[in-house]
Amino acid sequence: MMKTVALIAAIVLPLWNIPLIVRVIRRKSSGDISLYWALGVWCCFLLMAPAGFVSQDIVWRVFNIVNLFLFSFVVFIVVLYRKKK
C-alpha cells in the first residue's frame, strides 16, 4: 500500500509544473521566473536522471522520468517566453 501511494505521489508531484506552464503561456511572459533558477534546477534533474533511470525502485524511476519530462517543458516555455530587455 505504501509503495502504491508513493508511486501515485511520484506521478502527481511533477504535475504541479502544469499550472506554471499555463500561467506563462497565458501571460506570454516568463519575466517573473528566474532563468538561472529554471536552468539550475533542470541541470540538477538532468544530473540525477541517470541514477533514476537505472534504479530498481519504481517510485524513484517514475518520478525521474515524469519530472524530467515536465520540467524540461517548463524550461523550454520559460526560455521561449523570455522578454528581451
DRENFI-862105 format. One record per atom (N, C-alpha, C): residue number from 1; atom name; y, x negated, z negated. Coordinates in Angstrom, 3 decimals. Atoms other than C-alpha are relative to their C-alpha. Layout:
BEGIN
<tormi num="NUM" atome="CA" y="Y" x="X" z="Z"/>
...
This chain:
BEGIN
<tormi num="1" atome="N" y="-1.200" x="-0.828" z="0.000"/>
<tormi num="1" atome="CA" y="0.000" x="0.000" z="0.000"/>
<tormi num="1" atome="C" y="1.270" x="-0.876" z="0.000"/>
<tormi num="2" atome="N" y="-1.174" x="0.884" z="0.047"/>
<tormi num="2" atome="CA" y="2.462" x="-2.826" z="-0.864"/>
<tormi num="2" atome="C" y="0.241" x="-0.660" z="1.354"/>
<tormi num="3" atome="N" y="-0.112" x="0.652" z="-1.304"/>
<tormi num="3" atome="CA" y="1.745" x="-4.524" z="2.455"/>
<tormi num="3" atome="C" y="0.578" x="0.972" z="1.031"/>
<tormi num="4" atome="N" y="-0.514" x="-1.011" z="-0.925"/>
<tormi num="4" atome="CA" y="2.451" x="-1.293" z="4.341"/>
<tormi num="4" atome="C" y="1.486" x="0.239" z="-0.221"/>
<tormi num="5" atome="N" y="-1.409" x="-0.193" z="0.325"/>
<tormi num="5" atome="CA" y="5.747" x="-0.736" z="2.538"/>
<tormi num="5" atome="C" y="0.815" x="-1.212" z="0.469"/>
<tormi num="6" atome="N" y="-0.693" x="1.218" z="-0.425"/>
<tormi num="6" atome="CA" y="6.744" x="-4.357" z="3.191"/>
<tormi num="6" atome="C" y="0.099" x="-0.070" z="1.523"/>
<tormi num="7" atome="N" y="-0.020" x="0.011" z="-1.467"/>
<tormi num="7" atome="CA" y="5.823" x="-4.016" z="6.879"/>
<tormi num="7" atome="C" y="1.052" x="0.978" z="0.528"/>
<tormi num="8" atome="N" y="-1.017" x="-0.979" z="-0.390"/>
<tormi num="8" atome="CA" y="7.968" x="-0.887" z="7.195"/>
<tormi num="8" atome="C" y="1.397" x="-0.574" z="-0.251"/>
<tormi num="9" atome="N" y="-1.297" x="0.611" z="0.323"/>
<tormi num="9" atome="CA" y="10.860" x="-2.704" z="5.473"/>
<tormi num="9" atome="C" y="0.326" x="-1.127" z="0.981"/>
<tormi num="10" atome="N" y="-0.213" x="1.093" z="-0.947"/>
<tormi num="10" atome="CA" y="10.397" x="-5.692" z="7.821"/>
<tormi num="10" atome="C" y="0.473" x="0.520" z="1.354"/>
<tormi num="11" atome="N" y="-0.436" x="-0.607" z="-1.259"/>
<tormi num="11" atome="CA" y="10.907" x="-3.353" z="10.770"/>
<tormi num="11" atome="C" y="1.361" x="0.669" z="-0.166"/>
<tormi num="12" atome="N" y="-1.231" x="-0.771" z="0.219"/>
<tormi num="12" atome="CA" y="13.702" x="-1.226" z="9.263"/>
<tormi num="12" atome="C" y="1.203" x="-0.896" z="-0.300"/>
<tormi num="13" atome="N" y="-1.126" x="0.852" z="0.397"/>
<tormi num="13" atome="CA" y="15.853" x="-4.025" z="7.792"/>
<tormi num="13" atome="C" y="0.813" x="-0.510" z="1.191"/>
<tormi num="14" atome="N" y="-0.803" x="0.466" z="-1.140"/>
<tormi num="14" atome="CA" y="16.849" x="-5.565" z="11.152"/>
<tormi num="14" atome="C" y="0.674" x="1.134" z="0.787"/>
<tormi num="15" atome="N" y="-0.617" x="-1.122" z="-0.706"/>
<tormi num="15" atome="CA" y="17.684" x="-2.076" z="12.467"/>
<tormi num="15" atome="C" y="1.435" x="0.242" z="-0.456"/>
<tormi num="16" atome="N" y="-1.382" x="-0.132" z="0.470"/>
<tormi num="16" atome="CA" y="20.876" x="-2.263" z="10.387"/>
<tormi num="16" atome="C" y="0.969" x="-0.780" z="0.879"/>
<tormi num="17" atome="N" y="-0.864" x="0.671" z="-0.979"/>
<tormi num="17" atome="CA" y="22.196" x="-4.511" z="13.165"/>
<tormi num="17" atome="C" y="0.518" x="0.986" z="1.052"/>
<tormi num="18" atome="N" y="-0.373" x="-0.956" z="-1.045"/>
<tormi num="18" atome="CA" y="22.382" x="-1.478" z="15.475"/>
<tormi num="18" atome="C" y="1.380" x="0.612" z="-0.241"/>
<tormi num="19" atome="N" y="-1.362" x="-0.519" z="0.196"/>
<tormi num="19" atome="CA" y="25.462" x="0.121" z="13.816"/>
<tormi num="19" atome="C" y="1.084" x="-1.040" z="0.286"/>
<tormi num="20" atome="N" y="-0.954" x="1.072" z="-0.297"/>
<tormi num="20" atome="CA" y="27.236" x="-3.244" z="14.102"/>
<tormi num="20" atome="C" y="0.197" x="-0.128" z="1.510"/>
<tormi num="21" atome="N" y="-0.056" x="0.084" z="-1.463"/>
<tormi num="21" atome="CA" y="26.402" x="-3.430" z="17.807"/>
<tormi num="21" atome="C" y="0.792" x="1.186" z="0.564"/>
<tormi num="22" atome="N" y="-0.668" x="-1.219" z="-0.475"/>
<tormi num="22" atome="CA" y="27.550" x="0.161" z="18.363"/>
<tormi num="22" atome="C" y="1.493" x="-0.053" z="-0.302"/>
<tormi num="23" atome="N" y="-1.414" x="0.080" z="0.369"/>
<tormi num="23" atome="CA" y="30.824" x="-0.425" z="16.485"/>
<tormi num="23" atome="C" y="0.767" x="-0.947" z="0.918"/>
<tormi num="24" atome="N" y="-0.668" x="0.968" z="-0.879"/>
<tormi num="24" atome="CA" y="31.688" x="-3.481" z="18.582"/>
<tormi num="24" atome="C" y="0.160" x="0.587" z="1.403"/>
<tormi num="25" atome="N" y="-0.064" x="-0.586" z="-1.345"/>
<tormi num="25" atome="CA" y="30.883" x="-1.656" z="21.830"/>
<tormi num="25" atome="C" y="1.035" x="1.124" z="0.052"/>
<tormi num="26" atome="N" y="-0.970" x="-1.114" z="0.026"/>
<tormi num="26" atome="CA" y="32.914" x="1.433" z="20.842"/>
<tormi num="26" atome="C" y="1.444" x="-0.497" z="-0.037"/>
<tormi num="27" atome="N" y="-1.366" x="0.517" z="0.121"/>
<tormi num="27" atome="CA" y="35.973" x="-0.619" z="19.872"/>
<tormi num="27" atome="C" y="0.355" x="-0.979" z="1.104"/>
<tormi num="28" atome="N" y="-0.177" x="0.995" z="-1.067"/>
<tormi num="28" atome="CA" y="35.481" x="-3.043" z="22.757"/>
<tormi num="28" atome="C" y="0.648" x="-1.279" z="-0.528"/>
<tormi num="29" atome="N" y="-0.536" x="1.209" z="0.618"/>
<tormi num="29" atome="CA" y="36.331" x="-5.869" z="20.371"/>
<tormi num="29" atome="C" y="-0.939" x="-0.468" z="-1.113"/>
<tormi num="30" atome="N" y="0.774" x="0.578" z="1.102"/>
<tormi num="30" atome="CA" y="34.465" x="-8.210" z="18.062"/>
<tormi num="30" atome="C" y="0.873" x="-0.941" z="-0.815"/>
<tormi num="31" atome="N" y="-0.960" x="0.873" z="0.667"/>
<tormi num="31" atome="CA" y="37.593" x="-9.767" z="16.615"/>
<tormi num="31" atome="C" y="-0.171" x="-0.103" z="-1.505"/>
<tormi num="32" atome="N" y="0.173" x="0.026" z="1.456"/>
<tormi num="32" atome="CA" y="36.681" x="-8.875" z="13.023"/>
<tormi num="32" atome="C" y="-1.301" x="-0.673" z="-0.426"/>
<tormi num="33" atome="N" y="1.261" x="0.682" z="0.305"/>
<tormi num="33" atome="CA" y="33.340" x="-10.705" z="13.257"/>
<tormi num="33" atome="C" y="0.167" x="-1.472" z="0.337"/>
<tormi num="34" atome="N" y="-0.142" x="1.438" z="-0.204"/>
<tormi num="34" atome="CA" y="33.402" x="-14.448" z="12.826"/>
<tormi num="34" atome="C" y="-1.060" x="-0.505" z="0.988"/>
<tormi num="35" atome="N" y="0.906" x="0.575" z="-0.984"/>
<tormi num="35" atome="CA" y="31.914" x="-16.193" z="15.823"/>
<tormi num="35" atome="C" y="-0.850" x="-1.101" z="-0.636"/>
<tormi num="36" atome="N" y="0.747" x="1.047" z="0.707"/>
<tormi num="36" atome="CA" y="30.919" x="-19.122" z="13.580"/>
<tormi num="36" atome="C" y="-1.108" x="0.603" z="-0.859"/>
<tormi num="37" atome="N" y="1.007" x="-0.676" z="0.818"/>
<tormi num="37" atome="CA" y="29.102" x="-16.729" z="11.231"/>
<tormi num="37" atome="C" y="-1.153" x="0.486" z="0.874"/>
<tormi num="38" atome="N" y="1.032" x="-0.565" z="-0.868"/>
<tormi num="38" atome="CA" y="27.244" x="-14.969" z="14.049"/>
<tormi num="38" atome="C" y="-0.889" x="-1.098" z="0.591"/>
<tormi num="39" atome="N" y="0.777" x="1.095" z="-0.592"/>
<tormi num="39" atome="CA" y="26.189" x="-18.205" z="15.733"/>
<tormi num="39" atome="C" y="-0.767" x="-0.790" z="-1.063"/>
<tormi num="40" atome="N" y="0.684" x="0.708" z="1.092"/>
<tormi num="40" atome="CA" y="25.326" x="-19.863" z="12.395"/>
<tormi num="40" atome="C" y="-1.235" x="0.744" z="-0.474"/>
<tormi num="41" atome="N" y="1.145" x="-0.810" z="0.425"/>
<tormi num="41" atome="CA" y="23.091" x="-17.004" z="11.295"/>
<tormi num="41" atome="C" y="-1.063" x="0.002" z="1.088"/>
<tormi num="42" atome="N" y="0.950" x="-0.025" z="-1.102"/>
<tormi num="42" atome="CA" y="21.494" x="-16.832" z="14.742"/>
<tormi num="42" atome="C" y="-0.764" x="-1.330" z="0.119"/>
<tormi num="43" atome="N" y="0.671" x="1.313" z="-0.046"/>
<tormi num="43" atome="CA" y="20.767" x="-20.590" z="14.725"/>
<tormi num="43" atome="C" y="-1.030" x="-0.133" z="-1.119"/>
<tormi num="44" atome="N" y="0.958" x="0.042" z="1.110"/>
<tormi num="44" atome="CA" y="19.117" x="-20.266" z="11.311"/>
<tormi num="44" atome="C" y="-1.234" x="0.853" z="0.304"/>
<tormi num="45" atome="N" y="1.133" x="-0.849" z="-0.391"/>
<tormi num="45" atome="CA" y="16.972" x="-17.367" z="12.554"/>
<tormi num="45" atome="C" y="-0.845" x="-0.694" z="1.060"/>
<tormi num="46" atome="N" y="0.699" x="0.704" z="-1.071"/>
<tormi num="46" atome="CA" y="16.085" x="-19.413" z="15.622"/>
<tormi num="46" atome="C" y="-0.851" x="-1.147" z="-0.556"/>
<tormi num="47" atome="N" y="0.749" x="1.107" z="0.602"/>
<tormi num="47" atome="CA" y="15.019" x="-22.384" z="13.483"/>
<tormi num="47" atome="C" y="-1.165" x="0.493" z="-0.866"/>
<tormi num="48" atome="N" y="1.084" x="-0.562" z="0.817"/>
<tormi num="48" atome="CA" y="12.906" x="-20.140" z="11.198"/>
<tormi num="48" atome="C" y="-1.078" x="0.676" z="0.845"/>
<tormi num="49" atome="N" y="0.900" x="-0.793" z="-0.832"/>
<tormi num="49" atome="CA" y="11.292" x="-18.245" z="14.078"/>
<tormi num="49" atome="C" y="-1.366" x="-0.642" z="0.276"/>
<tormi num="50" atome="N" y="1.328" x="0.572" z="-0.287"/>
<tormi num="50" atome="CA" y="8.526" x="-20.731" z="14.992"/>
<tormi num="50" atome="C" y="-0.978" x="0.135" z="-1.176"/>
<tormi num="51" atome="N" y="0.869" x="-0.157" z="1.173"/>
<tormi num="51" atome="CA" y="7.169" x="-20.633" z="11.432"/>
<tormi num="51" atome="C" y="-0.436" x="1.460" z="-0.144"/>
<tormi num="52" atome="N" y="0.338" x="-1.416" z="0.081"/>
<tormi num="52" atome="CA" y="7.294" x="-16.845" z="11.508"/>
<tormi num="52" atome="C" y="-0.990" x="0.420" z="1.064"/>
<tormi num="53" atome="N" y="0.880" x="-0.380" z="-1.100"/>
<tormi num="53" atome="CA" y="5.557" x="-16.593" z="14.868"/>
<tormi num="53" atome="C" y="-1.450" x="-0.421" z="-0.227"/>
<tormi num="54" atome="N" y="1.372" x="0.484" z="0.220"/>
<tormi num="54" atome="CA" y="2.521" x="-18.593" z="13.714"/>
<tormi num="54" atome="C" y="-0.542" x="0.359" z="-1.378"/>
<tormi num="55" atome="N" y="0.416" x="-0.361" z="1.351"/>
<tormi num="55" atome="CA" y="2.359" x="-17.205" z="10.179"/>
<tormi num="55" atome="C" y="-1.143" x="1.011" z="0.020"/>
<tormi num="56" atome="N" y="1.085" x="-0.966" z="0.155"/>
<tormi num="56" atome="CA" y="-0.754" x="-15.348" z="9.080"/>
<tormi num="56" atome="C" y="0.500" x="1.284" z="-0.667"/>
<tormi num="57" atome="N" y="-0.579" x="-1.158" z="0.686"/>
<tormi num="57" atome="CA" y="1.476" x="-12.978" z="7.100"/>
<tormi num="57" atome="C" y="0.657" x="0.919" z="1.030"/>
<tormi num="58" atome="N" y="-0.474" x="-0.939" z="-1.007"/>
<tormi num="58" atome="CA" y="2.036" x="-9.951" z="9.328"/>
<tormi num="58" atome="C" y="1.427" x="0.465" z="-0.279"/>
<tormi num="59" atome="N" y="-1.346" x="-0.451" z="0.361"/>
<tormi num="59" atome="CA" y="5.173" x="-8.890" z="7.417"/>
<tormi num="59" atome="C" y="1.031" x="-1.039" z="0.450"/>
<tormi num="60" atome="N" y="-0.919" x="1.078" z="-0.376"/>
<tormi num="60" atome="CA" y="6.895" x="-12.245" z="7.933"/>
<tormi num="60" atome="C" y="0.075" x="-0.118" z="1.525"/>
<tormi num="61" atome="N" y="0.036" x="0.119" z="-1.455"/>
<tormi num="61" atome="CA" y="5.790" x="-12.378" z="11.584"/>
<tormi num="61" atome="C" y="0.789" x="1.134" z="0.669"/>
<tormi num="62" atome="N" y="-0.703" x="-1.153" z="-0.580"/>
<tormi num="62" atome="CA" y="7.034" x="-8.855" z="12.410"/>
<tormi num="62" atome="C" y="1.493" x="-0.084" z="-0.281"/>
<tormi num="63" atome="N" y="-1.421" x="0.123" z="0.341"/>
<tormi num="63" atome="CA" y="10.317" x="-9.423" z="10.554"/>
<tormi num="63" atome="C" y="0.683" x="-1.020" z="0.904"/>
<tormi num="64" atome="N" y="-0.589" x="1.036" z="-0.848"/>
<tormi num="64" atome="CA" y="10.964" x="-12.622" z="12.514"/>
<tormi num="64" atome="C" y="0.183" x="0.471" z="1.434"/>
<tormi num="65" atome="N" y="-0.080" x="-0.468" z="-1.383"/>
<tormi num="65" atome="CA" y="10.241" x="-11.011" z="15.868"/>
<tormi num="65" atome="C" y="1.113" x="1.034" z="0.162"/>
<tormi num="66" atome="N" y="-0.982" x="-1.082" z="-0.107"/>
<tormi num="66" atome="CA" y="12.321" x="-7.868" z="15.282"/>
<tormi num="66" atome="C" y="1.404" x="-0.522" z="-0.303"/>
<tormi num="67" atome="N" y="-1.315" x="0.504" z="0.393"/>
<tormi num="67" atome="CA" y="15.176" x="-9.690" z="13.544"/>
<tormi num="67" atome="C" y="0.577" x="-0.951" z="1.045"/>
<tormi num="68" atome="N" y="-0.498" x="0.933" z="-1.014"/>
<tormi num="68" atome="CA" y="15.440" x="-12.465" z="16.122"/>
<tormi num="68" atome="C" y="0.454" x="0.761" z="1.246"/>
<tormi num="69" atome="N" y="-0.370" x="-0.789" z="-1.175"/>
<tormi num="69" atome="CA" y="15.496" x="-9.919" z="18.955"/>
<tormi num="69" atome="C" y="1.319" x="0.744" z="-0.234"/>
<tormi num="70" atome="N" y="-1.200" x="-0.806" z="0.247"/>
<tormi num="70" atome="CA" y="18.109" x="-7.633" z="17.369"/>
<tormi num="70" atome="C" y="1.226" x="-0.853" z="-0.296"/>
<tormi num="71" atome="N" y="-1.172" x="0.824" z="0.292"/>
<tormi num="71" atome="CA" y="20.342" x="-10.387" z="16.023"/>
<tormi num="71" atome="C" y="0.447" x="-0.783" z="1.230"/>
<tormi num="72" atome="N" y="-0.391" x="0.623" z="-1.270"/>
<tormi num="72" atome="CA" y="20.241" x="-12.123" z="19.406"/>
<tormi num="72" atome="C" y="0.890" x="0.951" z="0.788"/>
<tormi num="73" atome="N" y="-0.827" x="-1.002" z="-0.665"/>
<tormi num="73" atome="CA" y="21.626" x="-8.879" z="20.801"/>
<tormi num="73" atome="C" y="1.374" x="0.099" z="-0.660"/>
<tormi num="74" atome="N" y="-1.281" x="-0.001" z="0.722"/>
<tormi num="74" atome="CA" y="24.327" x="-8.868" z="18.095"/>
<tormi num="74" atome="C" y="0.858" x="-1.162" z="0.486"/>
<tormi num="75" atome="N" y="-0.755" x="1.181" z="-0.421"/>
<tormi num="75" atome="CA" y="25.382" x="-12.400" z="19.042"/>
<tormi num="75" atome="C" y="0.475" x="0.156" z="1.447"/>
<tormi num="76" atome="N" y="-0.378" x="-0.219" z="-1.400"/>
<tormi num="76" atome="CA" y="25.374" x="-11.510" z="22.744"/>
<tormi num="76" atome="C" y="1.192" x="0.951" z="0.091"/>
<tormi num="77" atome="N" y="-1.081" x="-0.993" z="-0.021"/>
<tormi num="77" atome="CA" y="27.604" x="-8.472" z="22.119"/>
<tormi num="77" atome="C" y="1.279" x="-0.583" z="-0.601"/>
<tormi num="78" atome="N" y="-1.183" x="0.614" z="0.626"/>
<tormi num="78" atome="CA" y="29.939" x="-10.411" z="19.793"/>
<tormi num="78" atome="C" y="0.672" x="-0.963" z="0.971"/>
<tormi num="79" atome="N" y="-0.564" x="0.960" z="-0.957"/>
<tormi num="79" atome="CA" y="30.400" x="-13.159" z="22.389"/>
<tormi num="79" atome="C" y="0.578" x="0.749" z="1.209"/>
<tormi num="80" atome="N" y="-0.441" x="-0.755" z="-1.162"/>
<tormi num="80" atome="CA" y="30.732" x="-10.637" z="25.226"/>
<tormi num="80" atome="C" y="1.338" x="0.700" z="-0.245"/>
<tormi num="81" atome="N" y="-1.213" x="-0.753" z="0.313"/>
<tormi num="81" atome="CA" y="33.447" x="-8.624" z="23.476"/>
<tormi num="81" atome="C" y="1.062" x="-0.824" z="-0.729"/>
<tormi num="82" atome="N" y="-0.986" x="0.864" z="0.647"/>
<tormi num="82" atome="CA" y="35.345" x="-11.607" z="22.121"/>
<tormi num="82" atome="C" y="1.297" x="0.024" z="0.777"/>
<tormi num="83" atome="N" y="-1.307" x="-0.022" z="-0.661"/>
<tormi num="83" atome="CA" y="39.024" x="-11.197" z="22.915"/>
<tormi num="83" atome="C" y="0.590" x="-1.402" z="-0.010"/>
<tormi num="84" atome="N" y="-0.657" x="1.307" z="-0.077"/>
<tormi num="84" atome="CA" y="40.781" x="-14.323" z="24.107"/>
<tormi num="84" atome="C" y="1.411" x="0.133" z="-0.543"/>
<tormi num="85" atome="N" y="-1.348" x="-0.054" z="0.603"/>
<tormi num="85" atome="CA" y="43.926" x="-15.103" z="22.134"/>
<tormi num="85" atome="C" y="0.964" x="-0.856" z="0.771"/>
